[in-house]
């Protein structure tokens, strides 16, 4: 078993976490998320090439034609391209996009052009935000019921830390945030919580078994005991996600990117946020092991 002094580095880890969180909050406040068509409303245009085109060439053609705030990705076959435009739909938009992309060497034909209403986007945004809050609330209740309220606070702050930084990365680099990325955020909550619960369970078990009240030592032992499992799980998960990121195509590019960032954050926060916060909250043996009641003297006064 390893014997790393994780809790001895908790102050430095707190500084890093606080700085990343503040940067993420500042970025979200200043330039917000680059919401995709699922949330903002706009126009979908699907075209089909005779031969599979280079996506950078397609983007350049649209930029040259004067289009802004668009995304380009493959849709099904490599020669089928889906263009998302954050602009109002009109009857000519499909023909104009096709005309901008068409060339003699690789002809383009219009497959469909349709509109996604802003009202649907507003509804999706409100419901998704509410769903995330409900998920965090249920998590807090579950951890408080299974462990103790200090564990619930640690888990909730840890999950909030992961979500805020993940959203901050997407905001900072202006990566499109759509429903697939939202699904990834919810998956990150589940992954991070699972990692945290495993560490918490070992911490609780060690506190009950140990005769010492040295909480940093108990926490270090618990984290080291679960470290091999944590790294093997995170490592194999990252291998799959990296394969999806590089080989899965544009449809799941941002989804896999969000999960990659989330797995790294979840692994970090389960040690240096969720666990270390229990020391900040002054977790004691008495919080998990009720003090024995003194024997009552049955003799009459």
MOSULCOR-V103545 format. One record per backbone hydrogen bond with DSSP energy under -0.5 kcal/mol. NH is the residue of the N-H (numbers start at 1). CO is the residue of the C=O. Records with the same first field share a line. If there is no record, write none. Layout:
BEGIN
NH: CO ; CO
END
This chain:
BEGIN
6: 4
9: 5 ; 6
10: 7
13: 9
14: 10
15: 11
16: 12
17: 13
18: 14
19: 15
20: 16
21: 17
22: 18
23: 19
24: 20
25: 21
26: 22
27: 23
28: 24
29: 25
30: 26
31: 27
32: 27 ; 28
34: 175
35: 33
36: 177
39: 36
40: 36
41: 37
42: 116
43: 85
44: 114
45: 83
46: 112
47: 45 ; 81
48: 109
49: 79
50: 107
58: 54
59: 55
60: 56
61: 57
62: 58
63: 59
64: 60
65: 61
66: 63
67: 62
71: 84
73: 82
75: 77 ; 80
77: 75
80: 77
81: 47 ; 79
82: 73
83: 45 ; 81
84: 71 ; 82
85: 43 ; 83
86: 69
87: 85
93: 90
96: 92
97: 93
98: 94
99: 95
100: 96
101: 97
102: 98
109: 48
111: 46
112: 46
114: 44
116: 42
117: 115
121: 117
122: 118
123: 119
124: 120
125: 121
126: 122
127: 123
128: 124
129: 125
130: 126
131: 127
132: 128
133: 129
134: 130
135: 131
136: 132
137: 133
138: 134
139: 135
140: 136
141: 137
142: 138
143: 139
144: 140
145: 141
146: 142
147: 143
151: 148
152: 148
153: 149
154: 150
155: 151
156: 152
157: 153
158: 154
159: 155
160: 156
161: 157
162: 158
163: 159
164: 160
165: 161
166: 162
167: 163
168: 164
169: 165
170: 166
171: 167
172: 168
173: 169
174: 171
175: 170
177: 34
178: 176
182: 178
183: 179
184: 180
185: 181
186: 182
187: 183
188: 184
189: 185
190: 186
191: 187
192: 188
193: 189
194: 190
195: 191
196: 192
197: 193
198: 194
199: 195
200: 196
201: 197
202: 198
203: 199
204: 200
205: 201
206: 202
207: 203
208: 204
209: 205
210: 206
215: 213
218: 214
219: 215
220: 216
221: 217
222: 218
223: 219
224: 220
225: 221
226: 222
227: 223
228: 224
230: 226
231: 227
232: 228
233: 229
234: 230
235: 231
236: 232
237: 233
238: 234
239: 235
240: 236
241: 237
242: 238
243: 239
244: 240
245: 241
246: 242
247: 243
248: 244
252: 249
253: 250
254: 250
256: 252
257: 253
258: 254
259: 255
260: 256
261: 257
262: 258
263: 259
264: 260
265: 261
266: 262
267: 263
268: 264
269: 265
270: 266
271: 267 ; 268
272: 268
273: 269
274: 269
276: 271
277: 273
278: 274 ; 275
279: 275 ; 276
280: 276
281: 277
282: 279
283: 278
287: 284
288: 284 ; 285
289: 285
290: 288
298: 296
END
